Amino acid sequence: MTHPAETYVRDCLRTESKVGMAVLSNQETRLLHSILGLCDEVGELSKALKAFLFYGKELDYVNLKEEYGDVLWYTSLGIDSIQSTLDSVMKANIEKLKVRYPEKFTKEDALNRNIGEERKELEK
């Protein structure tokens, strides 16, 4: 008799995508490195906040500064891998936010975003 966990694993593997299994280009490898690195670093920031909120541990601002620096490092790697610059990404982000929040942040604007207009701004 097959164990339910074995059936589950078999069914999961049946639906696994093989599309990205090809050899990655140098650009794609750098992008992957960037994204996975960002996941790790954001996890470190989350861990510090969780320990503060739920376990009463003091926030270590020196460590937080280090982790934010690592986030910037991986962000810079990713931006370079897509052949862009930090300046252009920052500018595009601010212009998108001006579309989303024409005057200032409002809950209504946050809940009723015009994704199409935001995309147009990002494509400029």
Rosetta blueprint (number, residue, H / E / L):
1 M L
2 T L
3 H L
4 P H
5 A H
6 E H
7 T H
8 Y H
9 V H
10 R H
11 D H
12 C H
13 L H
14 R H
15 T L
16 E L
17 S L
18 K L
19 V H
20 G H
21 M H
22 A L
23 V L
24 L L
25 S L
26 N H
27 Q H
28 E H
29 T H
30 R H
31 L H
32 L H
33 H H
34 S H
35 I H
36 L H
37 G H
38 L H
39 C H
40 D H
41 E H
42 V H
43 G H
44 E H
45 L H
46 S H
47 K H
48 A H
49 L H
50 K H
51 A H
52 F H
53 L H
54 F H
55 Y H
56 G L
57 K L
58 E L
59 L L
60 D L
61 Y H
62 V H
63 N H
64 L H
65 K H
66 E H
67 E H
68 Y H
69 G H
70 D H
71 V H
72 L H
73 W H
74 Y H
75 T H
76 S H
77 L H
78 G H
79 I H
80 D H
81 S H
82 I L
83 Q L
84 S L
85 T L
86 L H
87 D H
88 S H
89 V H
90 M H
91 K H
92 A H
93 N H
94 I H
95 E H
96 K H
97 L H
98 K H
99 V H
100 R H
101 Y L
102 P L
103 E L
104 K L
105 F L
106 T L
107 K H
108 E H
109 D H
110 A H
111 L H
112 N L
113 R L
114 N L
115 I H
116 G H
117 E H
118 E H
119 R H
120 K H
121 E H
122 L H
123 E H
124 K L
